[in-house]
């Protein structure tokens, strides 16, 4: 009996030691994402993107011979829970760096935890300006901020003859994401002397948009501009607007729920000609981007857009920083070494160029560690035949834009 107990102890210690060695050889990346709840489809998008990037990097030798591991923790799209799981990843899982977040409200919480616990956080999708406007030296962002999302739309209506609206209705959710983008939209329109006939905020997960769109219809706006972080909201808002006969010259969404394939699947023909001005999703005319799109589709059966490209690129940015960081195995020192390496990042991913810097945004916010190429990443796309295709600027267009809305009478 004593021999059996001793043998069990030896085996247990051997397994524990082996696990410790394996953990020491794995470079951990933490990713708070919504894996259950209403935003679970978004979490799944990032999981696929992270997994593909991780598999490619590890197959190519990893980071200086060590494999990377992405640990996803479910925050259920709840802000408070996002802070809790971020702290768990840092203090219990001992990750070297964080990414993810999904929505801006969750990312604000994660950023605060990362700053307090001195762990680098690379934002891959959340866009609220405040995330990189708080002066946090441990927080970096690759993707455009909310106030940059409308940049392609702003250029479109300024440069295309006859595109400047005479009036506009702005409908947006009352999240950090929605209010940031709506504020940017209205600030620009006012500078162009465009009459804003409706300024309508609504709570996320609104089930009936008919009262709002009926109110908008009464003012007969030239454009209807819509911001929805939730895919369900984007679908219902568009459906109800078209069902009551609202016919502006253009419906324009701004990423979020308007950049997800479920919009076209659920709406069918009602999604046709709806624009989206949002984050760049890779230049479809670039051979490397084409190869990525094909590989992603071959693996998962879907063509990637902004969420997948952002998540995929984030893992490559992190791996690049880790390779240059001269890691020693001491957790606090390695986290700081990765932060220092991120400050010197200068590379190109499938998402575009990446270099972090401090600069003033369109609304005057002073950004810290924001990708300096962010303004170049905004693109106008349009739903055509069930696909969201880039239409502007011309260099990145997959097809010609259709304007004004041919269904308008």
C-alpha positions as CSV (number, residue, x, y, z in Angstrom):
1,X,0.0,0.0,0.0
2,X,2.8,2.3,0.9
3,X,4.6,1.4,-2.4
4,X,1.4,2.2,-4.4
5,X,1.1,5.6,-2.5
6,X,4.7,6.4,-3.2
7,X,4.3,5.5,-6.9
8,X,1.2,7.6,-7.2
9,X,3.1,10.6,-5.6
10,X,6.0,10.2,-8.0
11,X,3.6,10.0,-11.0
12,X,1.7,13.0,-9.8
13,X,4.8,15.1,-9.3
14,X,6.1,14.0,-12.8
15,X,2.8,15.1,-14.4
16,X,2.8,18.4,-12.5
17,X,6.4,19.0,-13.5
18,X,5.7,18.2,-17.1
19,X,2.7,20.5,-17.1
20,X,4.8,23.3,-15.6
21,X,7.5,22.8,-18.2
22,X,4.9,22.8,-21.0
23,X,3.3,26.0,-19.6
24,X,6.7,27.6,-19.4
25,X,7.3,26.9,-23.1
26,X,3.9,28.4,-24.1
27,X,3.5,32.1,-24.5
28,X,0.0,32.9,-23.4
29,X,-2.3,35.6,-24.9
30,X,-5.5,36.3,-23.1
31,X,-8.7,37.2,-25.0
32,X,-11.9,38.2,-23.2
33,X,-14.7,37.7,-25.7
34,X,-18.5,37.0,-25.7
35,X,-18.7,33.2,-26.2
36,X,-22.3,33.0,-24.9
37,X,-25.2,35.4,-24.9
38,X,-26.4,37.8,-27.7
39,X,-22.9,38.6,-29.0
40,X,-21.7,35.0,-29.1
41,X,-21.5,35.1,-33.0
42,X,-18.9,37.8,-32.7
43,X,-16.9,35.8,-30.2
44,X,-16.9,32.9,-32.6
45,X,-15.6,35.1,-35.4
46,X,-12.6,36.1,-33.3
47,X,-12.1,32.6,-32.0
48,X,-11.8,31.4,-35.6
49,X,-9.4,34.2,-36.5
50,X,-7.2,33.7,-33.5
51,X,-7.0,30.0,-34.0
52,X,-6.0,30.3,-37.7
53,X,-3.3,32.8,-36.9
54,X,-2.0,30.8,-33.9
55,X,-1.9,27.6,-36.0
56,X,0.1,29.3,-38.8
57,X,2.6,30.9,-36.4
58,X,3.2,27.8,-34.4
59,X,3.6,25.7,-37.6
60,X,6.2,28.1,-38.7
61,X,8.3,27.7,-35.5
62,X,6.3,29.8,-33.1
63,X,8.0,32.7,-31.4
64,X,11.7,32.0,-31.2
65,X,10.9,28.4,-30.8
66,X,8.1,28.7,-28.3
67,X,4.4,28.1,-29.2
68,X,1.8,30.8,-28.6
69,X,-1.5,30.0,-27.0
70,X,-4.7,32.1,-27.0
71,X,-6.8,31.7,-23.9
72,X,-10.4,32.9,-24.5
73,X,-12.5,33.8,-21.5
74,X,-16.3,34.4,-21.9
75,X,-17.6,37.8,-20.7
76,X,-21.1,37.3,-22.1
77,X,-21.0,40.9,-23.5
78,X,-21.3,42.2,-19.9
79,X,-19.0,45.1,-19.0
80,X,-18.5,44.2,-15.4
81,X,-17.8,40.6,-16.3
82,X,-15.2,41.7,-18.9
83,X,-13.2,43.4,-16.1
84,X,-13.5,40.2,-14.0
85,X,-12.3,37.8,-16.7
86,X,-9.5,40.2,-17.7
87,X,-8.2,40.2,-14.2
88,X,-8.5,36.4,-14.1
89,X,-6.4,36.0,-17.3
90,X,-3.7,38.3,-15.9
91,X,-3.5,37.0,-12.3
92,X,-4.5,33.4,-12.6
93,X,-3.7,32.4,-16.2
94,X,-0.5,34.5,-16.2
95,X,-1.0,35.7,-19.7
96,X,1.7,38.0,-21.1
97,X,-0.7,40.2,-23.1
98,X,-4.4,40.7,-23.7
99,X,-6.4,41.3,-26.9
100,X,-10.1,41.1,-27.8
101,X,-12.9,42.8,-25.9
102,X,-15.5,42.8,-28.8
103,X,-17.6,45.9,-27.8
104,X,-16.3,49.3,-26.6
105,X,-18.0,49.1,-23.2
106,X,-16.2,45.9,-22.4
107,X,-12.9,47.1,-23.8
108,X,-13.0,50.2,-21.6
109,X,-13.2,47.9,-18.5
110,X,-10.5,45.6,-19.8
111,X,-8.2,48.6,-20.6
112,X,-8.6,49.9,-17.0
113,X,-7.6,46.5,-15.6
114,X,-4.7,46.1,-18.0
115,X,-3.4,49.6,-17.0
116,X,-3.7,48.8,-13.3
117,X,-2.1,45.5,-13.5
118,X,0.6,46.6,-15.9
119,X,-0.2,44.2,-18.7
120,X,-0.2,45.2,-22.4
121,X,-3.6,45.1,-24.1
122,X,-3.8,45.2,-27.9
123,X,-7.3,46.3,-28.9
124,X,-8.3,44.5,-32.1
125,X,-11.9,45.8,-32.7
126,X,-13.5,48.0,-30.0
127,X,-13.6,51.5,-31.4
128,X,-14.7,54.1,-28.8
129,X,-12.2,56.9,-28.8
130,X,-11.9,57.0,-25.0
131,X,-10.1,53.6,-25.0
132,X,-6.9,55.2,-26.4
133,X,-7.7,58.7,-25.2
134,X,-7.1,58.1,-21.5
135,X,-3.3,58.3,-21.7
136,X,-2.9,54.6,-20.8
137,X,0.6,53.5,-21.7
138,X,-0.3,49.8,-21.5
139,X,-3.1,50.0,-24.0
140,X,-2.6,49.9,-27.8
141,X,-5.1,49.8,-30.7
142,X,-4.6,48.6,-34.3
143,X,-8.1,49.3,-35.6
144,X,-9.7,52.7,-36.3
145,X,-11.5,54.6,-33.5
146,X,-15.2,55.4,-33.6
147,X,-14.7,58.9,-34.8
148,X,-12.6,57.6,-37.7
149,X,-15.3,55.1,-38.9
150,X,-17.2,57.8,-40.8
151,X,-14.1,59.0,-42.6
152,X,-14.8,57.1,-45.8
153,X,-18.4,58.3,-45.8
154,X,-17.2,61.9,-45.2
155,X,-14.9,61.7,-48.2
156,X,-17.6,60.0,-50.3
157,X,-20.2,62.7,-49.8
158,X,-17.5,65.5,-50.2
159,X,-15.9,64.1,-53.3
160,X,-18.7,62.4,-55.3
161,X,-20.8,64.9,-57.3
162,X,-24.3,65.2,-55.9
163,X,-23.6,62.9,-52.9
164,X,-23.8,65.6,-50.2
165,X,-27.1,65.1,-48.4
166,X,-29.6,68.0,-48.1
167,X,-30.7,66.6,-44.8
168,X,-30.0,63.5,-42.6
169,X,-31.6,61.5,-39.8
170,X,-29.1,59.9,-37.4
171,X,-30.3,56.9,-35.4
172,X,-27.9,55.3,-33.0
173,X,-27.7,53.0,-29.9
174,X,-26.9,54.6,-26.6
175,X,-23.7,52.6,-26.1
176,X,-20.2,54.2,-26.0
177,X,-19.8,52.8,-29.6
178,X,-23.0,54.4,-30.8
179,X,-22.6,57.8,-29.2
180,X,-19.0,58.1,-30.3
181,X,-19.8,57.5,-34.0
182,X,-23.0,59.5,-33.9
183,X,-21.2,62.5,-32.4
184,X,-18.5,62.2,-35.1
185,X,-21.2,62.0,-37.9
186,X,-23.2,65.0,-36.7
187,X,-20.1,67.1,-36.1
188,X,-19.0,66.6,-39.7
189,X,-22.5,67.1,-41.2
190,X,-22.9,70.3,-39.4
191,X,-19.6,71.5,-40.8
192,X,-21.0,70.9,-44.2
193,X,-24.2,72.8,-43.4
194,X,-26.3,69.6,-43.6
195,X,-29.6,69.8,-41.8
196,X,-30.0,67.1,-39.1
197,X,-33.7,66.5,-39.0
198,X,-33.6,63.6,-36.4
199,X,-31.1,62.8,-33.6
200,X,-32.5,59.5,-32.2
201,X,-30.8,57.4,-29.5
202,X,-32.3,54.1,-28.6
203,X,-31.5,51.3,-26.0
204,X,-29.6,48.2,-27.2
205,X,-31.9,45.2,-28.0
206,X,-34.9,47.4,-28.9
207,X,-37.6,45.1,-30.3
208,X,-39.7,47.6,-32.1
209,X,-38.1,50.4,-34.1
210,X,-41.4,51.4,-35.9
211,X,-42.1,54.4,-33.5
212,X,-38.6,55.8,-34.2
213,X,-38.6,55.2,-38.0
214,X,-42.2,56.6,-38.3
215,X,-41.0,59.7,-36.6
216,X,-38.0,59.9,-39.0
217,X,-40.3,59.3,-42.0
218,X,-42.4,62.3,-41.2
219,X,-39.3,64.5,-41.7
220,X,-38.5,62.9,-45.1
221,X,-34.7,62.9,-44.7
222,X,-32.4,62.7,-47.7
223,X,-30.1,60.2,-45.9
224,X,-30.8,57.8,-43.0
225,X,-27.6,57.2,-41.0
226,X,-27.7,54.2,-38.6
227,X,-25.3,53.0,-35.8
228,X,-26.0,49.6,-34.1
229,X,-23.4,47.6,-32.2
230,X,-25.9,44.7,-32.1
231,X,-26.6,42.7,-35.3
232,X,-30.2,42.1,-34.1
233,X,-30.7,45.9,-33.8
234,X,-29.2,46.5,-37.2
235,X,-31.5,43.9,-38.8
236,X,-34.7,45.1,-37.0
237,X,-33.9,48.8,-37.6
238,X,-33.4,48.2,-41.4
239,X,-36.4,45.9,-41.6
240,X,-38.8,48.3,-39.9
241,X,-37.6,51.3,-41.8
242,X,-38.2,49.7,-45.1
243,X,-41.4,48.1,-44.1
244,X,-43.0,51.4,-43.2
245,X,-41.9,52.8,-46.6
246,X,-39.0,55.0,-45.5
247,X,-37.2,55.8,-48.8
248,X,-34.2,58.1,-48.4
249,X,-31.6,58.5,-51.1
250,X,-29.3,56.3,-49.0
251,X,-29.3,54.1,-46.0
252,X,-25.8,54.1,-44.3
253,X,-24.7,52.0,-41.4
254,X,-21.4,52.2,-39.6
255,X,-19.9,48.8,-39.0
256,X,-21.1,46.9,-35.9
257,X,-24.3,45.0,-36.9
258,X,-24.2,46.5,-40.4
259,X,-20.9,44.7,-41.2
260,X,-22.0,41.1,-40.4
261,X,-23.2,38.5,-42.9
262,X,-26.3,37.8,-40.7
263,X,-27.7,41.1,-41.8
264,X,-28.1,39.9,-45.4
265,X,-29.1,36.4,-44.4
266,X,-31.9,37.7,-42.2
267,X,-33.0,40.6,-44.4
268,X,-32.6,39.1,-47.9
269,X,-33.4,41.7,-50.5
270,X,-34.1,44.3,-47.8
271,X,-30.3,44.6,-47.2
272,X,-29.6,45.5,-50.8
273,X,-27.8,48.8,-51.4
274,X,-27.4,49.5,-47.7
275,X,-24.0,51.1,-47.2
276,X,-21.5,50.6,-44.3
277,X,-18.7,53.0,-43.5
278,X,-16.4,51.3,-41.0
279,X,-13.1,49.6,-40.3
280,X,-11.0,48.5,-43.2
281,X,-11.3,44.8,-43.8
282,X,-8.2,44.3,-45.9
283,X,-7.5,45.4,-49.5
284,X,-9.4,42.9,-51.6
285,X,-7.1,43.8,-54.6
286,X,-3.9,42.8,-52.7
287,X,-2.7,39.3,-53.5
288,X,-1.9,38.6,-49.9
289,X,-5.4,39.6,-48.8
290,X,-6.9,37.5,-51.5
291,X,-4.9,34.5,-50.4
292,X,-6.0,35.1,-46.8
293,X,-9.7,35.4,-47.8
294,X,-9.4,32.1,-49.7
295,X,-7.6,30.3,-46.9
296,X,-10.1,31.5,-44.3
297,X,-13.1,30.5,-46.5
298,X,-11.6,27.1,-47.3
299,X,-11.1,26.4,-43.5
300,X,-14.3,27.9,-42.1
301,X,-16.7,28.2,-45.1
302,X,-17.1,32.0,-44.7
303,X,-15.4,35.0,-46.2
304,X,-13.8,37.2,-43.5
305,X,-14.5,40.8,-43.0
306,X,-13.5,43.4,-40.4
307,X,-13.8,41.3,-37.3
308,X,-12.0,38.3,-38.6
309,X,-9.2,40.3,-40.3
310,X,-8.7,42.4,-37.1
311,X,-8.5,39.3,-34.9
312,X,-6.1,37.5,-37.2
313,X,-3.9,40.6,-37.6
314,X,-3.8,41.2,-33.8
315,X,-2.2,37.8,-33.2
316,X,0.5,38.5,-35.8
317,X,1.2,41.9,-34.3
318,X,1.6,40.3,-30.8
319,X,3.8,37.5,-32.1
320,X,6.0,40.1,-33.9
321,X,6.4,42.1,-30.6
322,X,7.1,38.9,-28.7
323,X,9.9,37.9,-31.1
324,X,11.6,41.3,-30.5
325,X,11.0,41.5,-26.8
326,X,13.9,39.3,-25.5
327,X,11.7,37.4,-23.1
328,X,13.4,36.0,-19.9
329,X,10.6,34.0,-18.3
330,X,10.0,36.6,-15.6
331,X,6.4,37.6,-15.9
332,X,6.4,41.3,-15.0
333,X,9.6,42.0,-16.9
334,X,8.3,40.1,-20.0
335,X,5.1,42.0,-20.0
336,X,7.0,45.3,-20.0
337,X,9.4,44.0,-22.7
338,X,6.4,43.3,-24.9
339,X,5.0,46.8,-24.2
340,X,8.3,48.3,-25.2
341,X,8.4,46.2,-28.4
342,X,4.9,47.2,-29.3
343,X,6.0,50.9,-29.1
344,X,8.6,50.1,-31.9
345,X,6.2,48.1,-34.1
346,X,6.4,48.9,-37.8
347,X,4.9,46.2,-40.0
348,X,2.2,45.4,-42.5
349,X,-0.5,42.8,-41.8
350,X,-3.4,41.7,-44.0
351,X,-5.4,44.5,-42.2
352,X,-2.9,47.1,-43.3
353,X,0.1,49.1,-42.0
354,X,0.8,49.1,-38.2
355,X,2.7,51.7,-36.2
356,X,1.6,53.0,-32.9
357,X,1.9,56.7,-31.9
358,X,0.4,59.6,-30.1
359,X,-1.7,62.0,-32.1
360,X,-4.9,64.0,-32.2
361,X,-8.1,62.4,-33.5
362,X,-10.8,64.0,-35.7
363,X,-12.7,65.3,-32.7
364,X,-9.6,66.6,-30.9
365,X,-9.0,63.6,-28.6
366,X,-5.3,63.0,-27.9
367,X,-4.6,59.4,-28.7
368,X,-2.0,57.3,-27.0
369,X,-0.6,54.2,-28.7
370,X,-3.1,54.4,-31.5
371,X,-2.2,53.0,-35.0
372,X,-1.1,56.1,-36.9
373,X,-2.5,54.6,-40.1
374,X,-6.0,54.3,-38.7
375,X,-7.5,57.0,-40.9
376,X,-6.4,55.0,-44.0
377,X,-8.4,52.0,-42.8
378,X,-11.9,53.4,-43.2
379,X,-13.8,52.1,-46.2
380,X,-17.3,52.4,-47.7
381,X,-18.9,49.1,-48.5
382,X,-22.3,48.2,-49.8
383,X,-24.5,45.2,-49.5
384,X,-25.0,43.7,-53.0
385,X,-26.5,40.3,-53.6
386,X,-26.0,39.2,-50.1
387,X,-22.3,40.2,-50.0
388,X,-20.7,43.3,-48.4
389,X,-18.4,44.7,-51.1
390,X,-16.0,47.5,-50.8
391,X,-17.1,50.4,-53.2
392,X,-15.0,53.4,-52.0
393,X,-12.2,54.5,-52.3
394,X,-11.7,53.3,-55.8
395,X,-8.3,51.7,-55.2
396,X,-9.9,49.2,-52.8
397,X,-13.3,48.8,-54.5
398,X,-14.6,45.3,-55.4
399,X,-17.5,46.8,-57.4
400,X,-19.0,50.1,-58.4
401,X,-21.3,51.8,-55.9
402,X,-24.9,52.2,-56.7
403,X,-26.1,55.7,-55.8
404,X,-28.7,57.0,-55.2
405,X,-30.7,54.1,-53.9
406,X,-32.5,52.7,-57.0
407,X,-35.5,51.8,-54.9
408,X,-36.1,55.5,-54.0
409,X,-39.1,57.0,-55.6
